[in-house]
Amino acid sequence: RRPGLRRLGLFYFLNYAGLGAFFPFLPLLLAGRGLSATQVAWVMLSIPVFNLLMPPLWGGLADAWRARLALLRLASLGAALAVLLMLVVHGFAGHLLAVVLFSFFRSPIHTLADAATSAALGDDQRRFGQVRVWGSAGFGLFVQVMGLWRAATRPAILVGTTAVSYGLSVLATWGLAAPPVGREPGLWRQLRTEVQAPALRLFLLANTVYYAAHA
């Protein structure tokens, strides 16, 4: 019933659609272009490395300058443009560069989007799942569609669909209300205090196990 939440739901659908169109088929695409299993592993390794390093950096800047929505748009647009490099690169180094640039922009998107959604909900946090679930819908639908299209053997379709999905997700955020960009004092001091909490350390350990299972 709230236009801002509908826009965020559409953002999740389109952004995760791009993720579903690209990630499950990326190893197959790389192997089909002649990369060895070891080279594919090195390219894929860059993704969790950037997932580790980039969200705290982007998220810290977003909170320190109240620029969450602006950086969300920048990251989504950067991911849309970076993935297009997959159409022109060759060899191990070229594909590694393309995936590194894509991961640089893509890795903070979901944390920025979750934070923007939480802020938009205010005191009505119970509805978070109702907005966030559209990301799972987009991911699942596009995994199925791209699989049926055998997109791993059709780079133009795979890369083009991914780029368009990320680009359209940027447009979905237009009209969302955001606080004016400006310095937020005391944020880093608060962060240093919160990271000392035992519950947060346990949460990070659980995430480590979760992603180890994915690997």
Disulfide bonds with the S-S distance in Angstrom:
none
